[in-house]
């Protein structure tokens, strides 16, 4: 009897999984763009070690930035919604 | 990363409806609900991503080993001030619309 219910749960899981994958892809593209802009000022014949280091650090810092922004954003949303009640 | 919003996302329980009486209509409603929740989450996520990029451009100069307290404060202020600006824009827009309706 659980045959159809299983497939429903599976569908939901698939949906969430797909959304998560899409988010990751978007984040990767954004980080590539932003860190390329910040770190590779004038593209040479190869990435030198300074550029490579910059790109890695840039990605780490950007992830921290998103997490900080998410926190501030959430706090502000909470505060707003409390003001409304 | 966006742990703040993930808290409510997984509280979904679709396994509670007992098997045999479940109609297709009910299933469709449940799936609709999940999709709406996911859409809302996606919207919030998109907003966070956009604000992150804006504040990153404003606050982070050259990526280094740490963000540093100054940059962190800048990011936090950036988010709050962006909110404030959006509120002003919304108010102002409302005023303009009302003025054009009455005038």
Backbone of each chain as ProteinMPNN parsed JSONL, in Angstrom:
{"seq_chain_A": "XXXXXXXXXXXXXXXXXXXXXXXXXXXXXXXXXXXXXXXXXXXXXXXXXXXXXXXXXXXXXXXXXXXXXXXXXXXXXXXXXXXXX", "coords_chain_A": {"N_chain_A": [[0.814, -1.21, 0.0], [2.107, 1.086, 0.36], [3.282, 1.87, -1.914], [2.601, 4.06, -3.635], [2.827, 6.202, -1.927], [5.462, 6.176, -1.222], [6.592, 6.934, -3.652], [5.717, 9.485, -3.763], [7.018, 10.75, -1.603], [9.537, 10.356, -2.552], [9.498, 11.944, -4.788], [9.293, 14.495, -3.661], [11.708, 14.529, -2.284], [13.441, 14.417, -4.441], [12.877, 16.804, -5.673], [13.77, 18.645, -3.73], [16.427, 17.972, -3.702], [17.174, 18.663, -6.263], [16.783, 21.429, -6.232], [18.712, 22.094, -4.355], [21.047, 21.321, -5.7], [20.965, 23.11, -7.822], [21.233, 25.528, -6.484], [23.854, 25.248, -5.529], [25.248, 25.21, -7.903], [24.725, 27.779, -8.886], [25.93, 29.287, -6.861], [28.603, 28.543, -7.16], [29.124, 29.544, -9.714], [28.78, 32.251, -9.254], [30.782, 32.766, -7.337], [33.04, 32.169, -8.835], [32.954, 34.185, -10.75], [33.021, 36.571, -9.124], [35.43, 36.238, -7.703], [37.267, 35.95, -9.687], [37.149, 38.497, -10.772], [38.122, 39.947, -8.575], [40.681, 38.912, -8.117], [42.166, 38.265, -10.446], [43.623, 40.479, -12.144], [44.998, 41.228, -14.439], [44.979, 38.991, -16.872], [47.427, 36.522, -17.249], [49.796, 34.277, -18.92], [49.543, 32.042, -17.292], [47.964, 31.082, -14.156], [49.446, 32.751, -11.578], [51.148, 32.064, -8.418], [50.31, 33.859, -6.489], [47.868, 34.728, -7.462], [46.47, 32.316, -7.451], [46.397, 31.75, -4.701], [44.967, 33.956, -3.857], [42.485, 33.493, -5.099], [41.611, 31.141, -3.792], [41.457, 32.063, -1.116], [39.623, 34.057, -1.494], [37.305, 32.638, -2.139], [36.82, 31.287, 0.301], [36.418, 33.502, 1.99], [34.192, 34.601, 0.782], [32.218, 32.697, 1.216], [32.043, 32.895, 3.965], [31.091, 35.469, 4.065], [28.516, 35.217, 2.897], [27.334, 33.642, 4.836], [27.4, 35.363, 7.037], [25.843, 37.489, 6.091], [23.461, 36.158, 5.724], [22.836, 35.602, 8.357], [22.546, 38.199, 9.515], [20.473, 39.11, 7.908], [18.45, 37.306, 8.565], [18.102, 37.921, 11.288], [17.162, 40.508, 11.068], [14.793, 40.107, 9.653], [13.354, 38.635, 11.543], [13.116, 40.567, 13.552], [11.59, 42.487, 12.207], [9.236, 41.031, 11.775], [8.386, 40.667, 14.338], [7.803, 43.227, 15.076], [5.532, 43.668, 13.64], [3.549, 42.276, 14.913]], "CA_chain_A": [[0.0, 0.0, 0.0], [2.944, 2.278, 0.432], [3.94, 2.084, -3.193], [2.385, 5.396, -4.186], [3.304, 7.175, -0.956], [6.913, 6.192, -1.388], [6.99, 7.696, -4.829], [5.463, 10.898, -3.461], [8.156, 11.205, -0.806], [10.707, 10.376, -3.434], [9.348, 13.111, -5.648], [9.631, 15.655, -2.842], [13.144, 14.482, -2.055], [14.082, 14.731, -5.711], [12.695, 18.243, -5.858], [14.682, 19.354, -2.823], [17.781, 17.684, -4.153], [17.411, 19.435, -7.481], [16.916, 22.814, -5.813], [20.014, 22.222, -3.689], [22.077, 21.272, -6.74], [20.915, 24.349, -8.581], [21.824, 26.561, -5.62], [25.3, 25.067, -5.507], [25.779, 25.613, -9.21], [24.667, 29.244, -8.938], [26.939, 29.817, -5.945], [29.917, 28.331, -7.776], [29.287, 30.487, -10.816], [28.934, 33.596, -8.698], [32.099, 32.885, -6.72], [34.033, 32.217, -9.905], [32.915, 35.527, -11.349], [33.472, 37.594, -8.183], [36.83, 36.052, -7.323], [38.053, 36.258, -10.881], [37.229, 39.957, -10.832], [38.949, 40.487, -7.49], [42.044, 38.375, -8.016], [42.913, 38.229, -11.706], [43.49, 41.833, -12.67], [45.433, 41.162, -15.826], [45.238, 37.562, -17.109], [48.699, 36.206, -17.891], [49.843, 32.955, -19.56], [49.046, 31.051, -16.33], [47.672, 31.693, -12.859], [50.611, 32.658, -10.697], [50.785, 31.549, -7.091], [49.568, 34.895, -5.775], [46.485, 34.681, -7.956], [45.852, 31.082, -6.957], [46.121, 31.936, -3.272], [43.896, 34.955, -3.766], [41.212, 32.876, -5.475], [41.173, 30.257, -2.705], [41.036, 32.865, 0.032], [38.422, 34.769, -1.9], [36.158, 31.747, -1.997], [36.566, 31.097, 1.733], [35.863, 34.741, 2.555], [32.853, 34.836, 0.252], [31.307, 31.799, 1.938], [31.825, 33.527, 5.275], [30.241, 36.643, 3.832], [27.136, 34.763, 2.705], [26.835, 33.172, 6.118], [27.177, 36.561, 7.855], [24.695, 38.214, 5.522], [22.294, 35.347, 6.017], [22.546, 35.78, 9.784], [22.016, 39.553, 9.691], [19.203, 39.137, 7.197], [17.5, 36.563, 9.387], [17.827, 38.701, 12.498], [16.34, 41.654, 10.688], [13.457, 39.584, 9.317], [12.719, 38.297, 12.81], [12.775, 41.817, 14.221], [10.474, 43.077, 11.461], [7.998, 40.271, 11.961], [7.937, 40.901, 15.707], [7.22, 44.569, 15.095], [4.223, 43.656, 13.003], [2.533, 41.696, 15.793]], "C_chain_A": [[0.85, 1.264, 0.0], [3.618, 2.625, -0.887], [3.817, 3.505, -3.697], [2.928, 6.468, -3.237], [4.829, 7.323, -1.041], [7.311, 7.103, -2.544], [6.72, 9.183, -4.613], [6.607, 11.486, -2.645], [9.402, 11.333, -1.667], [10.695, 11.611, -4.322], [9.77, 14.371, -4.907], [11.138, 15.72, -2.604], [13.911, 14.904, -3.309], [14.044, 16.23, -5.963], [13.692, 19.016, -5.01], [16.129, 19.196, -3.265], [18.144, 18.548, -5.358], [17.622, 20.916, -7.157], [18.294, 23.041, -5.191], [21.141, 22.238, -4.719], [22.152, 22.572, -7.51], [21.537, 25.494, -7.795], [23.341, 26.474, -5.608], [25.916, 25.555, -6.811], [25.819, 27.144, -9.333], [25.748, 29.864, -8.062], [28.329, 29.691, -6.549], [30.161, 29.333, -8.903], [29.531, 31.895, -10.301], [30.324, 33.785, -8.102], [33.196, 32.95, -7.769], [34.109, 33.617, -10.491], [33.517, 36.573, -10.401], [34.958, 37.467, -7.887], [37.758, 36.26, -8.52], [38.236, 37.774, -10.995], [38.164, 40.529, -9.779], [40.411, 40.109, -7.638], [42.837, 38.399, -9.325], [42.707, 39.566, -12.419], [43.849, 41.838, -14.154], [45.806, 39.718, -16.134], [46.546, 37.329, -17.86], [48.651, 34.819, -18.508], [49.431, 31.824, -18.615], [48.701, 31.778, -15.038], [48.931, 31.621, -12.004], [50.159, 32.341, -9.278], [50.007, 32.583, -6.27], [48.088, 34.865, -6.174], [45.762, 33.451, -7.428], [45.47, 31.209, -5.499], [44.945, 32.879, -3.094], [42.54, 34.321, -4.061], [40.711, 31.946, -4.367], [40.67, 31.052, -1.519], [39.733, 33.585, -0.268], [37.185, 33.895, -1.728], [35.807, 31.538, -0.529], [35.885, 32.324, 2.331], [34.448, 34.979, 2.038], [31.824, 33.95, 0.959], [31.019, 32.368, 3.322], [30.891, 34.719, 5.141], [28.776, 36.238, 3.695], [26.537, 34.338, 4.042], [26.533, 34.34, 7.058], [25.939, 37.32, 7.397], [23.405, 37.468, 5.853], [21.854, 35.525, 7.467], [21.913, 37.15, 10.036], [20.627, 39.674, 9.084], [18.114, 38.463, 8.032], [17.112, 37.323, 10.633], [16.891, 39.854, 12.181], [14.915, 41.222, 10.35], [12.676, 39.258, 10.585], [12.234, 39.558, 13.51], [11.576, 42.468, 13.542], [9.17, 42.348, 11.782], [7.485, 40.411, 13.385], [7.296, 42.275, 15.851], [5.796, 44.579, 14.566], [3.147, 43.141, 13.952], [2.259, 42.565, 17.014]], "O_chain_A": [[0.378, 2.356, -0.315], [4.422, 3.554, -0.964], [4.801, 4.1, -4.137], [3.424, 7.505, -3.677], [5.386, 8.416, -0.948], [8.226, 7.92, -2.437], [7.391, 10.037, -5.192], [7.106, 12.571, -2.944], [10.195, 12.265, -1.535], [11.727, 12.234, -4.574], [10.502, 15.205, -5.439], [11.763, 16.777, -2.699], [14.892, 15.644, -3.241], [15.021, 16.839, -6.399], [14.372, 19.92, -5.495], [16.932, 20.128, -3.213], [19.248, 19.083, -5.462], [18.503, 21.571, -7.713], [18.955, 24.044, -5.462], [22.065, 23.047, -4.635], [23.232, 23.077, -7.815], [22.265, 26.32, -8.344], [24.032, 27.491, -5.668], [26.954, 26.216, -6.824], [26.795, 27.722, -9.811], [26.4, 30.832, -8.452], [29.137, 30.616, -6.464], [31.249, 29.893, -9.032], [30.364, 32.634, -10.826], [30.97, 34.811, -8.317], [34.166, 33.694, -7.618], [35.194, 34.16, -10.699], [34.388, 37.352, -10.788], [35.669, 38.47, -7.827], [38.898, 36.696, -8.365], [39.33, 38.263, -11.275], [38.906, 41.474, -10.043], [41.291, 40.907, -7.317], [44.059, 38.541, -9.302], [41.759, 39.752, -13.181], [43.122, 42.367, -14.994], [46.859, 39.258, -15.693], [46.755, 37.858, -18.951], [47.574, 34.234, -18.613], [49.013, 30.761, -19.074], [49.085, 32.93, -14.837], [49.428, 30.528, -11.734], [48.968, 32.344, -8.969], [49.153, 32.227, -5.459], [47.193, 34.963, -5.334], [44.605, 33.521, -7.014], [44.37, 30.831, -5.097], [44.047, 32.635, -2.289], [41.563, 34.578, -3.359], [39.525, 31.956, -4.038], [39.602, 30.77, -0.975], [38.858, 33.705, 0.589], [36.152, 34.349, -1.237], [34.637, 31.604, -0.152], [34.911, 32.212, 3.074], [33.599, 35.497, 2.764], [30.713, 34.385, 1.261], [29.883, 32.326, 3.793], [30.022, 34.95, 5.981], [27.899, 36.848, 4.308], [25.38, 34.636, 4.34], [25.54, 34.319, 7.785], [25.105, 37.734, 8.202], [22.394, 38.071, 6.215], [20.662, 35.589, 7.767], [20.875, 37.251, 10.689], [19.724, 40.265, 9.676], [17.009, 38.984, 8.181], [15.939, 37.372, 11.001], [15.954, 40.138, 12.927], [13.95, 41.892, 10.718], [11.488, 39.564, 10.69], [11.105, 39.623, 13.996], [10.657, 42.942, 14.21], [8.138, 42.973, 12.028], [6.283, 40.288, 13.626], [6.371, 42.465, 16.64], [4.965, 45.386, 14.983], [1.979, 43.507, 13.83], [1.427, 42.211, 17.85]]}, "seq_chain_B": "XXXXXXXXXXXXXXXXXXXXXXXXXXXXXXXXXXXXXXXXXXXXXXXXXXXXXXXXXXXXXXXXXXXXXXXXXXXXXXXXXXXXXXXXXXXXXXXXXXXXXXX", "coords_chain_B": {"N_chain_B": [[25.245, 26.819, 5.316], [23.23, 28.726, 4.795], [21.925, 28.31, 7.194], [20.042, 29.38, 8.801], [17.555, 29.446, 7.542], [17.131, 26.887, 6.901], [16.196, 25.546, 9.017], [13.364, 25.538, 9.298], [12.724, 24.176, 7.057], [12.943, 21.438, 6.993], [11.053, 20.458, 8.569], [8.942, 19.354, 7.453], [6.404, 16.99, 7.156], [5.274, 14.481, 5.41], [4.54, 11.995, 5.691], [2.449, 11.349, 7.322], [-0.185, 10.919, 6.6], [-2.449, 8.279, 6.418], [-2.222, 5.392, 4.463], [-4.444, 4.059, 2.629], [-6.786, 5.689, 2.299], [-5.947, 7.975, 1.064], [-6.42, 10.362, -1.334], [-5.87, 11.221, -4.798], [-6.135, 13.907, -5.145], [-5.563, 14.98, -2.626], [-2.886, 14.305, -2.41], [-1.865, 15.816, -4.488], [-2.351, 18.345, -3.464], [-0.651, 18.331, -1.255], [1.832, 18.118, -2.45], [1.794, 20.45, -3.879], [1.931, 22.231, -1.756], [4.459, 21.702, -0.743], [5.965, 22.517, -2.91], [5.382, 25.239, -2.943], [6.517, 26.035, -0.512], [9.176, 25.464, -1.085], [9.569, 27.268, -3.132], [9.334, 29.671, -1.779], [11.506, 29.469, -0.07], [13.519, 29.434, -1.982], [13.278, 31.993, -2.969], [13.98, 33.577, -0.757], [16.586, 32.672, -0.469], [17.67, 33.551, -2.896], [17.503, 36.297, -2.492], [19.265, 36.605, -0.344], [21.606, 35.793, -1.586], [21.891, 37.828, -3.45], [22.128, 40.163, -1.887], [24.41, 39.451, -0.519], [26.317, 39.544, -2.561], [26.253, 42.278, -3.247], [27.061, 43.481, -0.827], [29.487, 42.302, -0.432], [30.947, 43.416, -2.556], [30.954, 46.035, -1.662], [32.198, 45.962, 0.85], [34.406, 44.165, 1.052], [37.736, 44.318, 0.293], [40.561, 43.364, -0.706], [40.797, 39.906, -0.827], [41.794, 38.248, 2.116], [43.488, 36.357, 4.719], [41.625, 36.385, 6.694], [38.325, 37.691, 7.384], [38.117, 39.812, 9.168], [37.409, 42.166, 11.832], [36.519, 44.721, 11.162], [35.61, 44.484, 8.502], [33.618, 42.596, 8.917], [31.858, 44.04, 10.518], [31.182, 45.994, 8.687], [29.84, 44.437, 6.757], [27.639, 43.529, 8.204], [26.394, 45.977, 8.86], [25.911, 46.808, 6.271], [23.924, 45.018, 5.345], [21.813, 45.726, 7.056], [21.446, 48.438, 6.441], [20.773, 48.219, 3.808], [18.289, 47.053, 4.016], [16.926, 49.165, 5.341], [17.046, 51.102, 3.315], [15.483, 49.853, 1.362], [13.026, 49.941, 2.609], [12.529, 52.706, 2.665], [12.391, 53.197, -0.083], [10.119, 51.701, -0.724], [8.145, 53.069, 0.751], [8.292, 55.617, -0.39], [7.596, 55.041, -3.001], [4.988, 54.201, -2.635], [3.865, 56.634, -1.795], [4.122, 58.127, -4.146], [2.445, 56.711, -5.855], [0.005, 57.002, -4.555], [-0.267, 59.751, -4.727], [-0.479, 60.098, -7.479], [-2.844, 58.816, -7.865], [-4.729, 60.339, -6.472], [-4.325, 62.899, -7.454]], "CA_chain_B": [[25.573, 28.205, 5.04], [22.043, 29.505, 5.119], [21.319, 27.455, 8.207], [18.906, 30.064, 9.429], [16.292, 29.125, 6.901], [16.976, 25.454, 6.731], [15.556, 24.991, 10.193], [11.95, 25.234, 9.088], [12.503, 23.471, 5.799], [12.911, 19.998, 7.119], [10.002, 20.074, 9.494], [7.845, 18.846, 6.65], [6.143, 15.578, 7.338], [4.224, 14.052, 4.511], [4.305, 10.581, 5.919], [1.463, 11.176, 8.369], [-1.46, 10.461, 6.068], [-2.429, 6.825, 6.336], [-2.208, 4.964, 3.069], [-5.489, 3.683, 1.685], [-7.777, 6.726, 2.04], [-5.347, 9.123, 0.434], [-6.838, 10.571, -2.714], [-4.892, 11.911, -5.641], [-6.311, 15.336, -4.9], [-4.826, 15.303, -1.401], [-1.465, 14.213, -2.737], [-1.523, 16.978, -5.305], [-2.31, 19.497, -2.553], [0.556, 18.26, -0.437], [2.985, 18.427, -3.298], [1.674, 21.888, -4.138], [2.398, 22.922, -0.55], [5.918, 21.558, -0.702], [6.534, 23.354, -3.968], [5.287, 26.633, -2.51], [7.548, 26.233, 0.51], [10.471, 25.48, -1.764], [9.665, 28.522, -3.872], [9.595, 30.726, -0.802], [12.887, 29.296, 0.357], [14.373, 29.828, -3.097], [13.225, 33.448, -3.052], [14.819, 34.074, 0.334], [17.957, 32.341, -0.808], [18.095, 34.455, -3.965], [17.697, 37.608, -1.882], [20.509, 36.549, 0.433], [22.723, 35.754, -2.53], [22.047, 39.136, -4.085], [22.661, 41.091, -0.889], [25.792, 39.04, -0.261], [27.184, 40.059, -3.621], [26.34, 43.733, -3.126], [27.831, 43.87, 0.355], [30.84, 41.832, -0.714], [31.583, 44.436, -3.381], [31.128, 47.265, -0.892], [32.966, 45.835, 2.099], [35.635, 43.369, 0.989], [38.662, 44.887, -0.675], [41.351, 42.249, -1.219], [40.603, 38.747, 0.045], [42.973, 37.866, 2.888], [43.306, 35.139, 5.501], [40.441, 36.539, 7.549], [37.506, 38.851, 7.027], [38.473, 40.894, 10.074], [36.252, 42.74, 12.53], [36.031, 45.88, 10.411], [34.824, 44.007, 7.361], [32.414, 41.946, 9.434], [30.937, 45.111, 10.916], [30.708, 46.605, 7.438], [28.865, 43.537, 6.141], [26.417, 43.542, 9.008], [25.769, 47.284, 8.612], [25.473, 46.83, 4.874], [22.642, 44.32, 5.257], [20.786, 46.52, 7.743], [21.168, 49.674, 5.699], [20.048, 47.85, 2.586], [16.9, 46.903, 4.462], [16.392, 50.511, 5.571], [16.853, 51.746, 2.008], [14.335, 49.23, 0.701], [11.821, 50.453, 3.264], [12.332, 54.068, 2.175], [11.951, 53.097, -1.471], [8.739, 51.223, -0.729], [7.314, 54.184, 1.223], [8.302, 56.678, -1.403], [6.843, 54.537, -4.139], [3.596, 54.271, -2.213], [3.467, 58.048, -1.84], [3.986, 58.531, -5.547], [1.254, 56.065, -6.409], [-1.165, 57.647, -3.97], [-0.37, 61.098, -5.282], [-0.97, 60.022, -8.864], [-4.237, 58.371, -7.819], [-5.597, 61.414, -5.991], [-4.165, 64.08, -8.281]], "C_chain_B": [[24.377, 29.109, 5.328], [21.235, 28.736, 6.157], [20.071, 28.072, 8.813], [17.583, 29.606, 8.842], [16.076, 27.628, 6.748], [16.249, 24.818, 7.9], [14.107, 24.596, 9.929], [11.707, 24.362, 7.867], [12.293, 21.976, 5.992], [11.839, 19.521, 8.092], [8.788, 19.537, 8.752], [7.641, 17.37, 6.867], [4.969, 15.171, 6.47], [3.845, 12.608, 4.764], [3.164, 10.308, 6.888], [0.132, 10.636, 7.848], [-1.436, 8.949, 5.884], [-2.886, 6.367, 4.953], [-3.49, 4.922, 2.268], [-6.443, 4.821, 1.333], [-7.244, 7.91, 1.277], [-5.766, 9.256, -1.023], [-5.741, 11.269, -3.491], [-4.918, 13.406, -5.41], [-5.479, 15.779, -3.699], [-3.331, 15.314, -1.67], [-1.021, 15.443, -3.518], [-1.43, 18.217, -4.432], [-1.027, 19.512, -1.744], [1.779, 18.64, -1.242], [2.996, 19.913, -3.633], [2.253, 22.691, -2.969], [3.916, 22.886, -0.47], [6.563, 22.483, -1.725], [6.489, 24.823, -3.566], [6.329, 26.964, -1.451], [8.925, 26.359, -0.132], [10.668, 26.781, -2.531], [9.99, 29.681, -2.949], [11.047, 30.684, -0.34], [13.845, 29.781, -0.724], [14.421, 31.349, -3.219], [14.108, 34.088, -1.977], [16.29, 33.864, 0.016], [18.494, 33.287, -1.878], [18.363, 35.846, -3.414], [19.011, 37.659, -1.108], [21.712, 36.558, -0.497], [22.98, 37.126, -3.141], [22.66, 40.142, -3.12], [24.112, 40.749, -0.575], [26.727, 39.628, -1.304], [27.361, 41.572, -3.498], [27.259, 44.132, -1.98], [29.284, 43.407, 0.24], [31.59, 42.904, -1.514], [31.864, 45.704, -2.584], [32.155, 47.12, 0.22], [34.297, 45.108, 1.977], [36.539, 43.902, -0.114], [39.455, 43.778, -1.344], [41.154, 41.065, -0.294], [41.888, 38.402, 0.79], [42.63, 36.656, 3.749], [42.071, 35.188, 6.39], [39.608, 37.707, 7.05], [37.891, 40.051, 7.885], [37.251, 41.596, 10.636], [35.653, 43.919, 11.774], [35.118, 45.45, 9.27], [33.531, 43.355, 7.831], [31.378, 42.98, 9.85], [30.338, 45.776, 9.687], [29.618, 45.747, 6.796], [27.527, 43.574, 6.884], [25.66, 44.857, 8.834], [25.174, 47.354, 7.22], [24.103, 46.186, 4.723], [21.525, 45.175, 5.868], [20.432, 47.771, 6.959], [20.466, 49.381, 4.383], [18.562, 47.681, 2.881], [16.242, 48.272, 4.621], [16.097, 51.209, 4.245], [15.633, 51.181, 1.294], [13.034, 49.749, 1.279], [11.505, 51.858, 2.757], [11.78, 54.045, 0.749], [10.477, 52.686, -1.532], [7.772, 52.332, -0.315], [7.146, 55.244, 0.148], [7.452, 56.28, -2.604], [5.344, 54.599, -3.862], [3.058, 55.692, -2.303], [3.197, 58.482, -3.268], [2.719, 57.961, -6.147], [-0.009, 56.725, -5.878], [-1.378, 59.032, -4.553], [-0.957, 61.058, -6.697], [-2.414, 59.535, -8.908], [-5.187, 59.509, -7.439], [-5.54, 62.631, -6.904], [-4.725, 63.81, -9.636]], "O_chain_B": [[24.499, 30.123, 6.014], [20.028, 28.541, 6.014], [19.169, 27.373, 9.276], [16.608, 29.403, 9.566], [14.962, 27.172, 6.494], [15.747, 23.699, 7.799], [13.668, 23.499, 10.273], [10.599, 23.864, 7.67], [11.555, 21.336, 5.243], [11.738, 18.331, 8.394], [7.738, 19.294, 9.348], [8.584, 16.583, 6.777], [3.816, 15.482, 6.769], [2.939, 12.068, 4.128], [2.927, 9.154, 7.246], [-0.595, 9.968, 8.581], [-0.518, 8.404, 5.27], [-3.826, 6.913, 4.374], [-3.627, 5.677, 1.306], [-6.874, 4.919, 0.184], [-8.018, 8.777, 0.874], [-5.499, 8.376, -1.842], [-4.808, 11.831, -2.918], [-3.893, 14.085, -5.465], [-4.791, 16.799, -3.738], [-2.607, 16.204, -1.225], [0.03, 16.029, -3.259], [-0.542, 19.049, -4.623], [-0.396, 20.554, -1.566], [2.646, 19.383, -0.78], [4.047, 20.553, -3.667], [2.959, 23.682, -3.158], [4.57, 23.887, -0.173], [7.565, 23.142, -1.449], [7.437, 25.569, -3.813], [6.948, 28.028, -1.482], [9.723, 27.227, 0.221], [11.769, 27.33, -2.583], [10.798, 30.552, -3.272], [11.72, 31.71, -0.234], [14.842, 30.444, -0.441], [15.463, 31.925, -3.532], [14.877, 35.01, -2.25], [17.122, 34.751, 0.204], [19.625, 33.765, -1.786], [19.326, 36.503, -3.811], [19.768, 38.625, -1.203], [22.708, 37.234, -0.24], [24.126, 37.535, -3.326], [23.583, 40.878, -3.471], [24.942, 41.638, -0.387], [27.794, 40.145, -0.975], [28.471, 42.088, -3.627], [28.12, 44.999, -2.129], [30.193, 44.054, 0.759], [32.725, 43.253, -1.188], [32.879, 46.369, -2.796], [32.901, 48.057, 0.502], [35.228, 45.404, 2.726], [36.168, 43.935, -1.287], [39.082, 43.299, -2.415], [41.327, 41.202, 0.917], [42.949, 38.276, 0.178], [41.606, 36.006, 3.537], [41.539, 34.152, 6.788], [40.117, 38.603, 6.378], [37.98, 41.173, 7.388], [36.192, 41.623, 10.009], [34.436, 44.098, 11.746], [34.017, 45.971, 9.095], [32.478, 43.536, 7.221], [30.186, 42.831, 9.58], [29.146, 46.082, 9.647], [28.597, 46.266, 6.345], [26.454, 43.638, 6.285], [24.439, 44.861, 8.679], [24.082, 47.886, 7.015], [23.223, 46.733, 4.058], [20.449, 45.328, 5.29], [19.259, 48.121, 6.828], [19.668, 50.184, 3.899], [17.701, 48.104, 2.11], [15.15, 48.512, 4.108], [15.044, 51.823, 4.07], [14.849, 51.92, 0.698], [12.062, 49.972, 0.557], [10.353, 52.169, 2.455], [10.84, 54.767, 0.416], [9.694, 53.252, -2.294], [6.724, 52.521, -0.933], [6.044, 55.693, -0.169], [6.692, 57.084, -3.143], [4.546, 54.988, -4.715], [1.961, 55.932, -2.809], [2.185, 59.118, -3.563], [1.999, 58.654, -6.867], [-0.959, 56.979, -6.618], [-2.504, 59.44, -4.836], [-1.809, 61.869, -7.059], [-3.131, 59.804, -9.871], [-6.282, 59.639, -7.987], [-6.542, 63.314, -7.115], [-4.693, 64.683, -10.502]]}, "name": "protein", "num_of_chains": 2, "seq": "XXXXXXXXXXXXXXXXXXXXXXXXXXXXXXXXXXXXXXXXXXXXXXXXXXXXXXXXXXXXXXXXXXXXXXXXXXXXXXXXXXXXXXXXXXXXXXXXXXXXXXXXXXXXXXXXXXXXXXXXXXXXXXXXXXXXXXXXXXXXXXXXXXXXXXXXXXXXXXXXXXXXXXXXXXXXXXXXXXXXXXXXXXXX"}
